[in-house]
Amino acid sequence: MTTELSMNRRSWLRLLGTSAASLPVLSTPVWAAGAATGGNQSLILIELEGGNDGLNTLIPFRDDNYHRARPTLALSGSEVLGLNSDGGLHPSLGGLAGTWERGDLRLIEGVGYPDPNRSHFRSIEIWNAGVGADSKATQGWISRLMSSPDGGLELDTDGIRLGGEMGPLRGPGRFTGLEEIEGFFEQTDALRAAGVLGGYEDIDEIGGTMGAGMDDTSAVAHAVRPSGGNAALDHVLSVHSNALGTADLLERKIHASAQRDFGMPDSLLGLQLTVALQLLDAGVSTPVFKVSHGGFDTHASQAEAHAFLLTELDEALAGFERAARDIGLWEQVTLMTYSEFGRRFYENGSAGTDHGTAAPVILAGGAVKGGLGGQRPSLEARDLVDRDMVHTTDFRSVYTGVARDLWGLDPTRAVGGQGAGGGAFSPVRILG
């Protein structure tokens, strides 16, 4: 499927990645440095936008507190897909239940952070940056991790966003925004044909197109004309050149590949994961893909909406696993879900749930250590804070495990703040 795209100013900037003015001179990528320790995984980050209800995803069906707090939303043991004697998956997650049986699914329970923020925008900023609730940092944790001065083998790109905002990929590094392959190449052709700045007469005009979704550092100068000798313009031109170089490389690999039909579902998430499969099958070397699956802000009539959203998630992940196994890449890929927060312990008066705290993180892949990780938050009234669950696993411990297990990189680069007791975050085990 080819999307017809006009070459407007915003598409020109989106092709450059997260922000033209925030991208530095390129450093040597470090992902392949992990190969020395066996870490050569491609991570696919799946953002569940809106705040996924963790209690109705990984369900403590034998806990009476759960049923009392959710008189209309609670699921019984006869409904859930049992994983052990007291926990199971939502009935819409049959594909993931199969991945669990094969030993390729890991569920980290109770993931959150201290002093949780219930704002969608602020909480996802915290997750994206890998910092504590009191930090104002905006650089993504993947960007920070990949900016190590240590050397590694050359990559095609440091990361590729296939859906949603740049998020964890925001900041320095060779990160590419690509939503649909042929459309990306059409934009590249138009950018190439337009020449260096294609009629832009000053940086103000460029900066003015960066307002939504771009870094605040993007408006950097006034009346910069392509006459040479200007650092800001030289930077934009360098990014322009790098974007074309990355696109040319991706295009060559895609056109040389089998370009198979993977039979993925045609949901938005399915289409994003299809692009990831196409790029992996073409031999594109990148440590991270980022996709998104929206609609999880289930304040009212949650049961049906949540079941539909989890069905789409399950079908896309099952399709991805099937295709990755067929092309021999399942052992080299780790998929990981995350969300800005879970939902509240108690359902509300509209048969829904409001912004909450802790929720599980789902990890799947051929090298993933199957089973449960973390610890289930207590649902006893005496253990609740503000009538809500208290997290048991800091999300930065998950990021630390990813950095260590997948790539053999120094995990302290990925996160900000300190773990329990003031020390480093104890890494969650990711791979077997």
N, C-alpha and C positions, 0 to 999 in steps of 0.2 A: 504494500500500500504506500502510495506516495502522497505526501501532503503538499499542496501548493502554498508557498510562502513568498510574500513580497519582501524585498530587501529594504526594510525600513531601519531607522536608527536603532531601535531597541533590538531587533534581530542581529544587527551588526555587533552590538555590545554583548548580547547573550552568547554569540559565537566565541567571543574572547574568553569566556569562562565567568568566574564569579564577579570580577571587577577589574576593568582595565587598569585603573590607577593604583590598585592595591597589590598587583602582582609584581614580584621582585625579579631581579636577574635570576635565571634558573640555576638551582643547585643540583648536584647529582642525586638522583632518587636513591632510596635506601631499602625499598621493599625486598629486593632480592638478596640483601645482606643476610636475611634470615635463612636463606637456603643452606648456609653452613651449619645451622642447628636443626635443619629439617623443616623450617617454617617457610612454606611457599604457597600459602593459601590466598585465594581471592575472596575477599569479604564482600557480601552483598547486604548492605544495611537497608532494612525495610521499616520506614517510619509509619506507624499507625497513628495517623493524624486525628487529633481531637481528644485523646485520652481513652485508651482501651480498658474495658471493665475486666480486670484480671481475675476477680472472684468468679465471674461467669465464663472465664476461659479455661483456667485450671481450677477445678471446682472441689472444695472440701465437703463433699456431699454427706459425710457422716457427722459433721459438726452441727449440733443443734443451734448454736449461736448464729450460724449462717442462715438457717431456715427462719429463725425468729426475726432477723434483721431484714429479710427479703421475702415477705409473705407471698408476693405475686411473681417475683423474678427467680427465686431459688429453684434449682433443678434437683431432682431426686436421683438416687443411685440407679434406679431403673432406666433413667434417661441418659445419663452421662456415659462416656466411653471410658471404662475403668482402667486406670494405670496401676493402681495398687489397692490396698484394702480400704483406704479412706479418701482417695483423690482420683479425679478423672477429667477428661477433656470434654468440652462442649460437644454435643452431638453433631454439630456442623463440621467437626474437625476429624472426619474419618481418615483422610489421607495422612494427616500428621500422626494419628494413632498407628497407622501402618509403619510410618517412619520410626516411631517409638519401638515397635515390635522388632524392627530390623536393627535396633541399637544405634540409630543415627540421629536421635532427637534428644536434646538436653534442655530441661526447663529449670531456669534459675528463679527461685521463688522470692517474693518480698523485696523486689528491687526498688530503690528510691534514694532519697538523700535527706540529711538533717534539715530542719526548718523548712519544710516543703512549701513551695509557692504554688498557688492554685490558679494562677493566670496562665492561659494557653501560651501567650507570647513569651512571658518571662520564663516559664518553666522549660519550654523547648529550647530557649537560649542557653539555659543552664546545662541541659543534656547535650546540646550541640557543642558547647565549649568544653565540657568535661571539667567543670569547676564547681565550687560551692555556691550556695544561694546568695552569699554576700559579695561575690565577685562580679565585676563589670566587664570581664574579658569577653570578647566576641569572636576571637579566632577559633575556628573549629578544631576539635581534638585530633582529627585525622590530619589536618593541615599542620598542626604543631608537631605531631608524631613524625610526619614525613619530611620535616625541615631539618633533620639531623645533619650535622656536618660530616658524619661518617659516610664513606663511599659504599656503593653497591653497583650492581649491573644496571645498564641503561634500560629504562622502561619507555613504553610508548606514551604513557601519561600517568600522573600520580593518582588519579581518581576520576571517575566519570559519574556525573549526576544524570540520572535517567528520569527523575520525577521529583516534584516538589521543589523546595528551596535548596541551596547549596548546603546549608546546615553544617554538618561536621567537616565538610570540605571547604568551608569558607576561609579565605586567607591565603598566605603565600604558598606557592606550589603550582605545578602544572595540572590544574583541574579543569575539566571540560564539561560543559553542559550540552547534553545530546539527548533529545527526546524521540527522534525518529530518524533512522539512518539516511534514507534518501533525501529527506528534508534538510538534514544537516549538510549533506553534500551540495544541495542546491544553494543553500546559504553561502557555503564556501565558494562556490563558483561565482556567485554574485559579488561576494567580497573581493575575490581575485579580480574580477572584471572591473570593479569600481575603482581600482587603484589604491594608492596609499590611504588617503582619507576620503576619497570619493566625494569631494565637494564640501566637506566640513571646513569651515573657515576659522573656527576657534574652539578651544576646549570647553568654553561655556556651553556651546551647543551640544557637545558630547556629554558633558557632565549633567546637563539638563535631562538627558534621556536615562540617567542612571538612578533616578530617585527611588523608584519602587524596587525593592529587593536587592539593591546594590549596596556596597559598602559606603559608609559615610566619608571615607577618604577619597572618593572618586572625583569630586569637584576640586581640582587642585590648582588651577591657574586661570588667567584671563588673557584673552586675545592672543592665543598661541597660534601662529600661522606656520605652515610647513616650509620654513625658510632655513631650518637647521640651527644648531647651537642652543636648543632649548631642552632642558632635561626632561620636563614633563612630556613634551611631545615625543622626544626620543623614546621615552618609556612606552607610550601608547603605540608607537610604530613597532617597537620591539615585540610587544604583546601581539600586535597584528601579525607580524611575521611568524611568531611561535604558534599562533592559532592556525595559520595556513599550513605550517609544517606538520602539526599534529593531525590536521584534517587530511592532508595528503597521505600521510602514513596509514591512517585508519582506512582511507578509501582504497589504497592499494591492497591492504590485507583482506578487506571485505570482498573486493572484486575477484581476488584470487582464491577465495574460499568456496566451499560447496554450496553455500547459501541455501541450506536445507529448510524445509517446512517442519517445525517442531511440534505442530499440532497443539499449541498452547491455547488456553481460553482467551476470548477476545475482550475480557474485562480490561480496564485501564492498567491494573497491576499485572495482568497476564501479558499485555503488550509491552510493558516496561521490562519484564523479565525475559520476554522474547528477544528484545534488543541485547540484553546482557548475554543470552545464549549465543546470538549471532556473533557478537564481538569475541566471546571466549572461543567459539568454534573457529573463528578466523585467526586465532593466535594472537589477539591483541593482549599485550602485557600491561596489566594495571593491578594494583593491590586492592582497590575498592570500587564498588559500584554503589550508588545510592538511589533507592526507589521509594515511592510513597503510596500509601493506601488510605484514603480519607473517609470521613464520615462517622468517626467513633465518639462524637460528642452527644451521647445518648441520654439527654435530660428527660425525655418523655417517650412512652411506648417503646421501651428499649428491646423487649424480647424479640420481636420480629426483625427489627432493624439490625440488631447485633448478630442474630443468626445469619442474616443475609451477608453481612460484612465478613463474618468468619468463614462462610461458605466460599466467598470469592477468594479470601486469603488461602484457604485450604486447597481449592482447585488450582490456583496459580502455583503454590508450592509443590503440590503433587505433580503437576505438569512439568515443572522445572526439574524435579528429581528424576522423573522418568526420562526426560530428554538428556540431562547431564549424564545419567548412567549410559544411555545409548551411545553418546559420543566419547565416553571414557573420561569424563571430567568431574564426576561426583566426588571423588576423593580429594580434589584440589579446590573445592568451593565450600565456604561456610556462610550460611544465611543467618541473619540475626535481626529479630524484631526489636523495636523500642518505641516508646510513646512518652509524651510529656508528663503524664501521670496516670494512675489508675482512677477508678471511680470510688465514691464513698462507700463505706461498709453498709450503711442503711440505705435502702431505696427511698425515693422521695414520694410525694403525693401524686405524681403524674406517671406512675409505673415506669420510672426511669431512675437514673442515678446521676449525682452531681460530681463536680471535680473532687478527686480524692488524692490518694498518696501512693502506696506501694502497689506493684503489679509484677507479674512474671515477665522475664525475657525469654524468648524462644530462640534456640540455636539448632540448626540442622545442617548436616553435611556428612559425607562419607568418612571423614576423619574425626568427627565430633565424638566426644565421650558421651555415650547415651546415659540417660537416667535423670534424677533430680539433683539440683544444686541449690545452694542457699538454704534458707529456712523459712517455713511458712509463718507469717505473722500471726500472733495470738489474736483470737477473736473474742476473748474473755473481756467483759465490760471493764474490769479493773485495769486491763493492760492497754486500753484504747486511749488515745489523746485526741481531744476535740471530737470524741465519739467516732474516731476513725483509726485505722490500722497504723502501726508504727513499722517503718521499713526495717528489714533485717539484713539486707545486703546493699551496700552503697554501689550505685551504678558505676562509679569510678573503679571499683574492684573488677567489674566486668570488662571495662576498657583496658585495665591493666593486664587481665588475662588474655585479651585479644592481642595486645602488643607483644606479649611474651610468647604465647603459644603459636600464633599464626605466623609471626614474622621474625621472632627472635630479637626484637628491638627493645631498647631501654624503656620500660613502661612509665618511668617518671616523666618522660616527655609528653605523655598523652593526657595527664590529668593535673588539675590544680587543687591545692588544699592538702589536708592531712587526714589520714584514716583514724580509726578508733585508737585512743590512747596517744594521739599526736604523731604517730609514725606513718610509714608508707602504707598505701592501700594493699591489703593482702589479695593477690590475684585469684580470681575465680578460674577454676580449671575449665578449659574449653575443649581441647582435643584429647583423644584417648592415648 
